[in-house]
């Protein structure tokens, strides 16, 4: 299983609440509604930084996302799909600071 993991940093002009609201309730449904998602993604998980993570100042990231693919070729097909590029990718910049967001493509090796 190929899993791109994204450490998402919110845009500086967004509150934590506005960031979480957009990512969970606008972006996630947008991803799920795309035909390319049904063809290529096997799983999609969002993890949001908990309130305690902000207690001592600004965290390094505001959340993480994992998408699961059967292969790296499926990952590449999704991220080059014209519908994805026209709808999902532009929305990412509405809540995430792309310059400070970090991307890592991994291959799962289950231990437990």
C-alpha positions, 0 to 999 in steps of 0.5 A, a space after each residue: 500500500 502506497 500512502 502519501 502523508 501530508 503534514 498540513 499547515 493552515 494559512 496564516 489568515 485562518 483561525 484554527 476553527 476556520 481551517 478545521 471547518 474548511 478541511 473537514 466539511 468542505 475539502 473532504 466532501 469535495 475529495 469524496 465526490 470526485 470520480 477519480 477518487 473512487 477509481 484510485 483512492 482506497 482510503 483517506 484519513 485526516 488527523 487534526 491537531 488537538 486543542 492541547 497542541 496549541 497550548 504552548 504556541 503554534 504547532 509545526 503543523 495543524 494536521 496530517 492527511 493520509 491517502 491510501 493507494 494500491 500502487 504508486 501508479 494509482 497515486 500518480 494517476 489521481 494527482 494528474 487527473 484533470 478533474 482533480 487538478 481543476 477542483 481539488 487541488 485549487 481548494 487546497 490553497 483555500 485552507 493550507 499554506 502550501 509552501 509550509 505544508 510537507 509531503 512524504 510518499 511512503 510504502 506501508 509495512 504493517 508491524 501490528 
